[in-house]
């Protein structure tokens, strides 16, 4: 009988918690933005974009992912990610991926070579 009351109170507590969490005061995910990410998560996000670029070589898609971070130029987010990655001691391979992506954004778009 003792265990019955114990589990019953646990169940009642869970039901009250679900009620307040899902019905009474649910949090809306519509108010969250990528620009609100902590710096370490921002660095991870940019690193994932760099890995995607390394694999697919699709700069347009990579740019569309980095633009979601805010109004700044994607190169600025890459630079911030490199600084954070160095501070957090990311692996050399990850830093190289970020550096390659930064170089791609630093190349002038309309570069023409003289014949």
LINDA-V857136 format. One record per residue. RES is the residue in three letters. D_FIRST is the distance of its C-alpha to the first C-alpha in whole Angstrom. Layout:
BEGIN
res: <RES & RES>
d_first: <D_FIRST & D_FIRST>
END
This chain:
BEGIN
res: <UNK & UNK & UNK & UNK & UNK & UNK & UNK & UNK & UNK & UNK & UNK & UNK & UNK & UNK & UNK & UNK & UNK & UNK & UNK & UNK & UNK & UNK & UNK & UNK & UNK & UNK & UNK & UNK & UNK & UNK & UNK & UNK & UNK & UNK & UNK & UNK & UNK & UNK & UNK & UNK & UNK & UNK & UNK & UNK & UNK & UNK & UNK & UNK & UNK & UNK & UNK & UNK & UNK & UNK & UNK & UNK & UNK & UNK & UNK & UNK & UNK & UNK & UNK & UNK & UNK & UNK & UNK & UNK & UNK & UNK & UNK & UNK & UNK & UNK & UNK & UNK & UNK & UNK & UNK & UNK & UNK & UNK & UNK & UNK & UNK & UNK & UNK & UNK & UNK & UNK & UNK & UNK & UNK & UNK & UNK & UNK & UNK & UNK & UNK & UNK & UNK & UNK & UNK & UNK & UNK & UNK & UNK & UNK & UNK & UNK & UNK & UNK & UNK & UNK & UNK>
d_first: <0 & 4 & 6 & 5 & 7 & 9 & 10 & 11 & 13 & 15 & 15 & 17 & 19 & 20 & 21 & 23 & 25 & 26 & 27 & 29 & 30 & 31 & 32 & 33 & 35 & 35 & 38 & 41 & 43 & 46 & 47 & 47 & 50 & 51 & 53 & 50 & 49 & 49 & 52 & 50 & 49 & 52 & 54 & 51 & 52 & 56 & 56 & 54 & 57 & 59 & 58 & 58 & 62 & 62 & 61 & 62 & 65 & 65 & 66 & 65 & 61 & 61 & 62 & 60 & 57 & 59 & 60 & 56 & 56 & 58 & 62 & 63 & 65 & 63 & 65 & 64 & 60 & 61 & 63 & 60 & 58 & 60 & 60 & 56 & 56 & 59 & 57 & 54 & 56 & 55 & 57 & 60 & 60 & 58 & 61 & 63 & 62 & 61 & 65 & 66 & 65 & 66 & 70 & 69 & 69 & 72 & 74 & 77 & 76 & 80 & 81 & 84 & 86 & 90 & 92>
END
